[in-house]
Amino acid sequence: MTAKKNLIVIGNGMVGHKFLELMIRSGATQYWNLITFCEEPRVAYDRVNLSGYFSGKTAADLSLVEPGLYHW
């Protein structure tokens, strides 16, 4: 088996997250090391509904990432 290549995604917003989610679900992790860099300390979250955070939604409520998705 050949060594995995690195695939780097800059930004973990909604689009970057969807790309990573599709890559993970397609089984690409057997061929690629998926790496993402972002400026924010949290994983991808629903920025469209961010105002809900100020009316009681939590960061977990807004998260787009299923628990454990980025760990395989």
Residue, then its C-alpha position, 0 to 999 in steps of 0.5 A: m500500500t502506498a503512503k497516504k497523501n495529505l489533503i489540506v482544507i483551509g477553513n472549516g466553515m459550512v463549505g469546508h465542513k461539507f467537503l470533509e464530511l463527504m470525503i470521510r463518508s466516501g471512504a477517502t480517509q484510506y487514501w488521504n490524510l484530511i487536514t483542516f486549518c481554521e482561525e476559530p477555536r470551534v469546529a464548523y457551526d451554522r453561521v446562518n443561524l448564529s443569532g440564535y446563540f444570543s437567544g439561548k442556543t448553545a455552541a453544541d446546538l449550532s455545531l454542524v459536526e456530528p460527535g466523533l466525525y473528525h476522528w477515525 
